[in-house]
Amino acid sequence: MYDSLAPEFQTYETIVELAQNKSEGKPMIYIERPRNYLYILDREIAPFKMPIIIGKITVTADAYDEDGISKVKFCINDILKYNDTEQPYEWLWNEFAIGRYEIKVIAHDNKGNRAEDAVNVIIYNRVFQNNL
């Protein structure tokens, strides 16, 4: 009966070892905004199947790593738009954009590891001069 429990103990030791080495891994990052809502001029209006954006939008991300975050990159369709080095990690997207786009955020920790999160959105922003 003891032999049948040995694999369980080995699995537990592996889990503990992985948890102890967590700081050597990738940082954690999550796009907090936009999520599945309709946004009009940076205001959350109503839940929707996917993010629908009319006008500007503040993109926000939450990033964490035990060793610290050195920077968070904000990209649109894999084109770098902004680097943020301090919390809160956010960027105001207010440029001409009509159609489907991918918002991607990439976190870099102080040891050179990276992680990313992405969300697909539909946006209509003609960026008028008097757009607040």
N, CA and C atoms as an extended XYZ file, in Angstrom:
396
Properties=species:S:1:pos:R:3:atomname:S:1:resname:S:1:resid:I:1 pbc="F F F"
N         0.816       -1.183        0.000 N   MET     1
C         0.000        0.000        0.000 CA  MET     1
C         0.868        1.258        0.000 C   MET     1
N         1.976        1.285        0.687 N   TYR     2
C         2.871        2.441        0.726 CA  TYR     2
C         3.407        2.762       -0.665 C   TYR     2
N         3.709        1.708       -1.457 N   ASP     3
C         4.235        1.924       -2.809 CA  ASP     3
C         3.239        2.663       -3.684 C   ASP     3
N         1.964        2.416       -3.495 N   SER     4
C         0.963        3.085       -4.333 CA  SER     4
C         0.864        4.575       -4.009 C   SER     4
N         1.313        4.993       -2.822 N   LEU     5
C         1.273        6.407       -2.450 CA  LEU     5
C         2.517        7.163       -2.904 C   LEU     5
N         3.578        6.470       -3.201 N   ALA     6
C         4.840        7.121       -3.569 CA  ALA     6
C         4.690        8.073       -4.755 C   ALA     6
N         3.997        7.701       -5.836 N   PRO     7
C         3.858        8.659       -6.939 CA  PRO     7
C         3.155        9.945       -6.516 C   PRO     7
N         2.209        9.829       -5.595 N   GLU     8
C         1.523       11.033       -5.123 CA  GLU     8
C         2.488       11.955       -4.395 C   GLU     8
N         3.372       11.384       -3.573 N   PHE     9
C         4.343       12.203       -2.857 CA  PHE     9
C         5.324       12.844       -3.826 C   PHE     9
N         5.734       12.115       -4.847 N   GLN    10
C         6.660       12.674       -5.838 CA  GLN    10
C         6.005       13.836       -6.579 C   GLN    10
N         4.750       13.700       -6.933 N   THR    11
C         4.037       14.777       -7.611 CA  THR    11
C         3.963       16.002       -6.717 C   THR    11
N         3.672       15.795       -5.447 N   TYR    12
C         3.590       16.912       -4.499 CA  TYR    12
C         4.939       17.635       -4.404 C   TYR    12
N         6.041       16.865       -4.332 N   GLU    13
C         7.367       17.479       -4.249 CA  GLU    13
C         7.664       18.302       -5.499 C   GLU    13
N         7.243       17.832       -6.656 N   THR    14
C         7.446       18.574       -7.899 CA  THR    14
C         6.672       19.885       -7.878 C   THR    14
N         5.445       19.857       -7.396 N   ILE    15
C         4.631       21.075       -7.320 CA  ILE    15
C         5.280       22.079       -6.375 C   ILE    15
N         5.755       21.613       -5.228 N   VAL    16
C         6.411       22.509       -4.269 CA  VAL    16
C         7.664       23.107       -4.894 C   VAL    16
N         8.441       22.292       -5.598 N   GLU    17
C         9.661       22.778       -6.243 CA  GLU    17
C         9.337       23.835       -7.298 C   GLU    17
N         8.308       23.625       -8.092 N   LEU    18
C         7.905       24.606       -9.097 CA  LEU    18
C         7.460       25.901       -8.442 C   LEU    18
N         6.725       25.820       -7.357 N   ALA    19
C         6.272       27.018       -6.657 CA  ALA    19
C         7.457       27.798       -6.092 C   ALA    19
N         8.476       27.100       -5.604 N   GLN    20
C         9.648       27.775       -5.058 CA  GLN    20
C        10.455       28.474       -6.145 C   GLN    20
N        10.443       27.952       -7.368 N   ASN    21
C        11.197       28.535       -8.478 CA  ASN    21
C        10.375       29.515       -9.296 C   ASN    21
N         9.204       29.875       -8.817 N   LYS    22
C         8.295       30.746       -9.562 CA  LYS    22
C         8.940       32.080       -9.929 C   LYS    22
N         9.761       32.647       -9.049 N   SER    23
C        10.352       33.957       -9.307 CA  SER    23
C        11.306       33.929      -10.494 C   SER    23
N        11.756       32.750      -10.900 N   GLU    24
C        12.651       32.644      -12.040 CA  GLU    24
C        11.879       32.568      -13.354 C   GLU    24
N        10.565       32.549      -13.294 N   GLY    25
C         9.753       32.398      -14.492 CA  GLY    25
C         9.285       33.716      -15.063 C   GLY    25
N         8.286       33.602      -15.891 N   LYS    26
C         7.732       34.762      -16.578 CA  LYS    26
C         6.923       35.638      -15.634 C   LYS    26
N         6.853       36.929      -15.953 N   PRO    27
C         5.947       37.792      -15.186 CA  PRO    27
C         4.501       37.466      -15.540 C   PRO    27
N         3.580       38.004      -14.780 N   MET    28
C         2.160       37.851      -15.081 CA  MET    28
C         1.647       39.176      -15.623 C   MET    28
N         0.812       39.122      -16.672 N   ILE    29
C         0.220       40.338      -17.224 CA  ILE    29
C        -1.193       40.033      -17.693 C   ILE    29
N        -2.058       41.024      -17.545 N   TYR    30
C        -3.463       40.865      -17.908 CA  TYR    30
C        -4.000       42.209      -18.388 C   TYR    30
N        -4.663       42.216      -19.531 N   ILE    31
C        -5.317       43.430      -20.013 CA  ILE    31
C        -6.601       43.607      -19.213 C   ILE    31
N        -6.666       44.683      -18.457 N   GLU    32
C        -7.863       44.978      -17.662 CA  GLU    32
C        -8.907       45.728      -18.477 C   GLU    32
N        -8.440       46.520      -19.434 N   ARG    33
C        -9.353       47.346      -20.220 CA  ARG    33
C        -8.746       47.591      -21.576 C   ARG    33
N        -9.422       47.380      -22.667 N   PRO    34
C       -10.844       47.065      -22.780 CA  PRO    34
C       -11.119       45.571      -22.615 C   PRO    34
N       -12.292       45.265      -22.126 N   ARG    35
C       -12.811       43.905      -22.043 CA  ARG    35
C       -14.080       43.854      -22.892 C   ARG    35
N       -14.924       42.898      -22.655 N   ASN    36
C       -16.111       42.696      -23.499 CA  ASN    36
C       -17.232       43.679      -23.164 C   ASN    36
N       -17.059       44.898      -23.635 N   TYR    37
C       -18.033       45.978      -23.432 CA  TYR    37
C       -18.073       46.865      -24.668 C   TYR    37
N       -19.116       47.656      -24.751 N   LEU    38
C       -19.195       48.763      -25.699 CA  LEU    38
C       -18.634       49.980      -24.981 C   LEU    38
N       -17.659       50.649      -25.613 N   TYR    39
C       -17.056       51.860      -25.059 CA  TYR    39
C       -17.333       53.014      -26.009 C   TYR    39
N       -17.761       54.139      -25.470 N   ILE    40
C       -17.945       55.355      -26.258 CA  ILE    40
C       -17.149       56.456      -25.573 C   ILE    40
N       -16.185       57.009      -26.315 N   LEU    41
C       -15.313       58.075      -25.805 CA  LEU    41
C       -14.731       57.745      -24.433 C   LEU    41
N       -14.189       56.538      -24.333 N   ASP    42
C       -13.477       56.078      -23.140 CA  ASP    42
C       -14.393       55.752      -21.961 C   ASP    42
N       -15.689       55.647      -22.221 N   ARG    43
C       -16.634       55.289      -21.154 CA  ARG    43
C       -17.224       53.911      -21.433 C   ARG    43
N       -17.260       53.089      -20.402 N   GLU    44
C       -17.852       51.756      -20.501 CA  GLU    44
C       -19.367       51.919      -20.486 C   GLU    44
N       -20.029       51.477      -21.571 N   ILE    45
C       -21.470       51.688      -21.712 CA  ILE    45
C       -22.278       50.446      -21.339 C   ILE    45
N       -21.971       49.309      -21.969 N   ALA    46
C       -22.773       48.103      -21.738 CA  ALA    46
C       -21.966       46.859      -22.110 C   ALA    46
N       -22.270       45.718      -21.481 N   PRO    47
C       -21.602       44.464      -21.849 CA  PRO    47
C       -21.867       44.120      -23.313 C   PRO    47
N       -20.888       43.477      -23.939 N   PHE    48
C       -21.003       43.096      -25.339 CA  PHE    48
C       -20.238       41.798      -25.543 C   PHE    48
N       -20.395       41.160      -26.706 N   LYS    49
C       -19.707       39.899      -26.987 CA  LYS    49
C       -18.199       40.072      -27.095 C   LYS    49
N       -17.760       41.243      -27.531 N   MET    50
C       -16.341       41.560      -27.658 CA  MET    50
C       -16.183       43.055      -27.470 C   MET    50
N       -14.969       43.548      -27.290 N   PRO    51
C       -14.801       44.995      -27.128 CA  PRO    51
C       -15.149       45.751      -28.418 C   PRO    51
N       -16.080       46.679      -28.311 N   ILE    52
C       -16.446       47.588      -29.397 CA  ILE    52
C       -16.128       48.989      -28.886 C   ILE    52
N       -15.296       49.714      -29.631 N   ILE    53
C       -14.801       51.008      -29.171 CA  ILE    53
C       -15.175       52.083      -30.176 C   ILE    53
N       -15.815       53.139      -29.698 N   ILE    54
C       -16.118       54.304      -30.529 CA  ILE    54
C       -15.370       55.474      -29.908 C   ILE    54
N       -14.420       56.018      -30.662 N   GLY    55
C       -13.584       57.098      -30.140 CA  GLY    55
C       -12.367       56.558      -29.427 C   GLY    55
N       -11.822       57.367      -28.543 N   LYS    56
C       -10.601       57.013      -27.819 CA  LYS    56
C       -10.881       55.972      -26.737 C   LYS    56
N        -9.795       55.311      -26.282 N   ILE    57
C        -9.910       54.326      -25.212 CA  ILE    57
C        -8.607       54.307      -24.416 C   ILE    57
N        -8.728       54.227      -23.107 N   THR    58
C        -7.548       54.045      -22.265 CA  THR    58
C        -7.344       52.550      -22.075 C   THR    58
N        -6.208       52.060      -22.570 N   VAL    59
C        -5.856       50.650      -22.433 CA  VAL    59
C        -5.092       50.513      -21.121 C   VAL    59
N        -5.553       49.615      -20.251 N   THR    60
C        -4.881       49.406      -18.969 CA  THR    60
C        -4.514       47.939      -18.802 C   THR    60
N        -3.388       47.714      -18.149 N   ALA    61
C        -2.908       46.357      -17.912 CA  ALA    61
C        -2.398       46.248      -16.486 C   ALA    61
N        -2.502       45.051      -15.943 N   ASP    62
C        -1.967       44.757      -14.624 CA  ASP    62
C        -0.820       43.780      -14.817 C   ASP    62
N         0.354       44.115      -14.301 N   ALA    63
C         1.527       43.253      -14.444 CA  ALA    63
C         2.176       43.053      -13.085 C   ALA    63
N         2.716       41.847      -12.872 N   TYR    64
C         3.364       41.533      -11.603 CA  TYR    64
C         4.482       40.527      -11.820 C   TYR    64
N         5.551       40.717      -11.076 N   ASP    65
C         6.627       39.742      -11.002 CA  ASP    65
C         7.361       39.971       -9.685 C   ASP    65
N         7.742       38.906       -9.015 N   GLU    66
C         8.442       39.033       -7.732 CA  GLU    66
C         9.732       39.833       -7.860 C   GLU    66
N        10.366       39.769       -9.021 N   ASP    67
C        11.624       40.482       -9.249 CA  ASP    67
C        11.406       41.903       -9.747 C   ASP    67
N        10.155       42.278       -9.974 N   GLY    68
C         9.831       43.621      -10.444 CA  GLY    68
C         9.619       43.675      -11.948 C   GLY    68
N         8.817       44.621      -12.375 N   ILE    69
C         8.531       44.835      -13.796 CA  ILE    69
C         9.386       46.002      -14.275 C   ILE    69
N        10.136       45.798      -15.354 N   SER    70
C        10.962       46.886      -15.891 CA  SER    70
C        10.181       47.751      -16.869 C   SER    70
N         9.282       47.127      -17.656 N   LYS    71
C         8.467       47.904      -18.595 CA  LYS    71
C         7.303       47.072      -19.095 C   LYS    71
N         6.281       47.781      -19.557 N   VAL    72
C         5.133       47.166      -20.219 CA  VAL    72
C         4.976       47.860      -21.562 C   VAL    72
N         4.975       47.065      -22.628 N   LYS    73
C         4.823       47.600      -23.983 CA  LYS    73
C         3.367       47.469      -24.416 C   LYS    73
N         2.861       48.494      -25.072 N   PHE    74
C         1.520       48.484      -25.644 CA  PHE    74
C         1.666       48.465      -27.162 C   PHE    74
N         1.076       47.452      -27.804 N   CYS    75
C         1.189       47.296      -29.256 CA  CYS    75
C        -0.197       47.194      -29.884 C   CYS    75
N        -0.308       47.719      -31.101 N   ILE    76
C        -1.507       47.560      -31.914 CA  ILE    76
C        -1.081       46.827      -33.174 C   ILE    76
N        -1.688       45.669      -33.416 N   ASN    77
C        -1.317       44.824      -34.555 CA  ASN    77
C         0.196       44.643      -34.639 C   ASN    77
N         0.813       44.335      -33.506 N   ASP    78
C         2.256       44.083      -33.369 CA  ASP    78
C         3.142       45.291      -33.652 C   ASP    78
N         2.580       46.487      -33.671 N   ILE    79
C         3.364       47.717      -33.825 CA  ILE    79
C         3.416       48.405      -32.462 C   ILE    79
N         4.635       48.628      -31.974 N   LEU    80
C         4.803       49.260      -30.670 CA  LEU    80
C         4.260       50.681      -30.700 C   LEU    80
N         3.403       50.991      -29.734 N   LYS    81
C         2.815       52.324      -29.629 CA  LYS    81
C         3.290       53.073      -28.392 C   LYS    81
N         3.581       52.335      -27.298 N   TYR    82
C         3.925       53.024      -26.056 CA  TYR    82
C         4.646       52.075      -25.105 C   TYR    82
N         5.636       52.602      -24.388 N   ASN    83
C         6.316       51.896      -23.298 CA  ASN    83
C         5.951       52.569      -21.989 C   ASN    83
N         5.578       51.786      -21.000 N   ASP    84
C         5.272       52.338      -19.682 CA  ASP    84
C         6.170       51.645      -18.662 C   ASP    84
N         6.798       52.429      -17.799 N   THR    85
C         7.720       51.863      -16.814 CA  THR    85
C         7.218       52.001      -15.383 C   THR    85
N         6.037       52.583      -15.205 N   GLU    86
C         5.495       52.771      -13.866 CA  GLU    86
C         4.023       52.380      -13.810 C   GLU    86
N         3.618       51.887      -12.635 N   GLN    87
C         2.198       51.614      -12.421 CA  GLN    87
C         1.460       52.921      -12.221 C   GLN    87
N         0.230       53.041      -12.581 N   PRO    88
C        -0.550       52.049      -13.327 CA  PRO    88
C        -0.085       51.990      -14.781 C   PRO    88
N        -0.093       50.793      -15.344 N   TYR    89
C         0.322       50.602      -16.729 CA  TYR    89
C        -0.869       50.915      -17.620 C   TYR    89
N        -0.785       52.041      -18.326 N   GLU    90
C        -1.904       52.454      -19.175 CA  GLU    90
C        -1.413       53.324      -20.317 C   GLU    90
N        -2.241       53.378      -21.365 N   TRP    91
C        -1.938       54.155      -22.562 CA  TRP    91
C        -3.254       54.595      -23.189 C   TRP    91
N        -3.336       55.863      -23.574 N   LEU    92
C        -4.520       56.388      -24.243 CA  LEU    92
C        -4.364       56.175      -25.743 C   LEU    92
N        -5.212       55.305      -26.302 N   TRP    93
C        -5.206       55.054      -27.744 CA  TRP    93
C        -6.186       56.040      -28.363 C   TRP    93
N        -5.649       57.052      -29.023 N   ASN    94
C        -6.487       58.074      -29.638 CA  ASN    94
C        -5.864       58.489      -30.965 C   ASN    94
N        -5.957       57.593      -31.934 N   GLU    95
C        -5.474       57.865      -33.282 CA  GLU    95
C        -6.470       57.284      -34.272 C   GLU    95
N        -6.380       57.703      -35.502 N   PHE    96
C        -7.301       57.220      -36.520 CA  PHE    96
C        -7.231       55.700      -36.591 C   PHE    96
N        -8.374       55.056      -36.423 N   ALA    97
C        -8.445       53.599      -36.501 CA  ALA    97
C        -9.889       53.200      -36.758 C   ALA    97
N       -10.088       52.423      -37.813 N   ILE    98
C       -11.415       51.893      -38.127 CA  ILE    98
C       -11.239       50.433      -38.516 C   ILE    98
N       -11.935       49.538      -37.817 N   GLY    99
C       -11.884       48.119      -38.158 CA  GLY    99
C       -11.483       47.244      -36.986 C   GLY    99
N       -10.982       46.047      -37.333 N   ARG   100
C       -10.549       45.068      -36.329 CA  ARG   100
C        -9.064       45.254      -36.050 C   ARG   100
N        -8.724       45.242      -34.781 N   TYR   101
C        -7.333       45.386      -34.364 CA  TYR   101
C        -7.056       44.449      -33.198 C   TYR   101
N        -5.778       44.125      -33.030 N   GLU   102
C        -5.349       43.365      -31.862 CA  GLU   102
C        -4.552       44.297      -30.950 C   GLU   102
N        -4.993       44.394      -29.709 N   ILE   103
C        -4.234       45.111      -28.686 CA  ILE   103
C        -3.413       44.059      -27.950 C   ILE   103
N        -2.107       44.292      -27.866 N   LYS   104
C        -1.231       43.365      -27.155 CA  LYS   104
C        -0.416       44.148      -26.134 C   LYS   104
N        -0.284       43.591      -24.943 N   VAL   105
C         0.584       44.159      -23.918 CA  VAL   105
C         1.655       43.125      -23.587 C   VAL   105
N         2.885       43.599      -23.439 N   ILE   106
C         4.019       42.718      -23.165 CA  ILE   106
C         4.734       43.235      -21.925 C   ILE   106
N         4.827       42.395      -20.911 N   ALA   107
C         5.523       42.760      -19.675 CA  ALA   107
C         6.924       42.168      -19.687 C   ALA   107
N         7.902       42.981      -19.297 N   HIS   108
C         9.291       42.541      -19.146 CA  HIS   108
C         9.665       42.690      -17.677 C   HIS   108
N        10.212       41.609      -17.091 N   ASP   109
C        10.627       41.729      -15.697 CA  ASP   109
C        12.093       42.153      -15.621 C   ASP   109
N        12.586       42.336      -14.414 N   ASN   110
C        13.957       42.817      -14.218 CA  ASN   110
C        15.022       41.770      -14.528 C   ASN   110
N        14.605       40.524      -14.782 N   LYS   111
C        15.555       39.468      -15.149 CA  LYS   111
C        15.531       39.170      -16.647 C   LYS   111
N        14.742       39.927      -17.415 N   GLY   112
C        14.702       39.731      -18.861 CA  GLY   112
C        13.615       38.790      -19.342 C   GLY   112
N        12.819       38.230      -18.441 N   ASN   113
C        11.705       37.372      -18.852 CA  ASN   113
C        10.553       38.237      -19.338 C   ASN   113
N         9.696       37.655      -20.166 N   ARG   114
C         8.553       38.413      -20.676 CA  ARG   114
C         7.317       37.545      -20.761 C   ARG   114
N         6.171       38.220      -20.742 N   ALA   115
C         4.876       37.561      -20.907 CA  ALA   115
C         3.971       38.541      -21.627 C   ALA   115
N         2.923       38.025      -22.247 N   GLU   116
C         2.027       38.907      -22.995 CA  GLU   116
C         0.577       38.475      -22.859 C   GLU   116
N        -0.292       39.431      -23.135 N   ASP   117
C        -1.728       39.195      -23.193 CA  ASP   117
C        -2.242       39.997      -24.379 C   ASP   117
N        -3.314       39.532      -24.992 N   ALA   118
C        -3.852       40.221      -26.166 CA  ALA   118
C        -5.368       40.133      -26.177 C   ALA   118
N        -5.980       41.123      -26.832 N   VAL   119
C        -7.425       41.135      -27.006 CA  VAL   119
C        -7.722       41.722      -28.383 C   VAL   119
N        -8.676       41.115      -29.078 N   ASN   120
C        -9.122       41.642      -30.370 CA  ASN   120
C       -10.292       42.585      -30.140 C   ASN   120
N       -10.273       43.712      -30.861 N   VAL   121
C       -11.311       44.730      -30.699 CA  VAL   121
C       -11.792       45.200      -32.067 C   VAL   121
N       -12.964       45.806      -32.059 N   ILE   122
C       -13.450       46.559      -33.218 CA  ILE   122
C       -13.510       48.007      -32.764 C   ILE   122
N       -12.905       48.891      -33.562 N   ILE   123
C       -12.833       50.296      -33.177 CA  ILE   123
C       -13.250       51.193      -34.333 C   ILE   123
N       -13.886       52.297      -33.980 N   TYR   124
C       -14.206       53.360      -34.932 CA  TYR   124
C       -13.777       54.669      -34.278 C   TYR   124
N       -12.633       55.198      -34.719 N   ASN   125
C       -12.118       56.449      -34.165 CA  ASN   125
C       -11.578       57.306      -35.305 C   ASN   125
N       -12.299       58.370      -35.613 N   ARG   126
C       -11.874       59.283      -36.682 CA  ARG   126
C       -11.022       60.423      -36.148 C   ARG   126
N       -10.890       60.569      -34.843 N   VAL   127
C       -10.055       61.560      -34.173 CA  VAL   127
C       -10.322       62.970      -34.689 C   VAL   127
N       -11.437       63.521      -34.275 N   PHE   128
C       -11.740       64.911      -34.603 CA  PHE   128
C       -10.884       65.832      -33.739 C   PHE   128
N       -10.610       67.028      -34.218 N   GLN   129
C        -9.795       68.006      -33.486 CA  GLN   129
C       -10.361       68.299      -32.106 C   GLN   129
N       -11.677       68.407      -32.001 N   ASN   130
C       -12.288       68.755      -30.715 CA  ASN   130
C       -12.665       67.530      -29.887 C   ASN   130
N       -12.142       66.366      -30.254 N   ASN   131
C       -12.427       65.128      -29.528 CA  ASN   131
C       -11.811       65.202      -28.134 C   ASN   131
N       -12.632       65.164      -27.097 N   LEU   132
C       -12.138       65.291      -25.717 CA  LEU   132
C       -11.680       63.971      -25.177 C   LEU   132
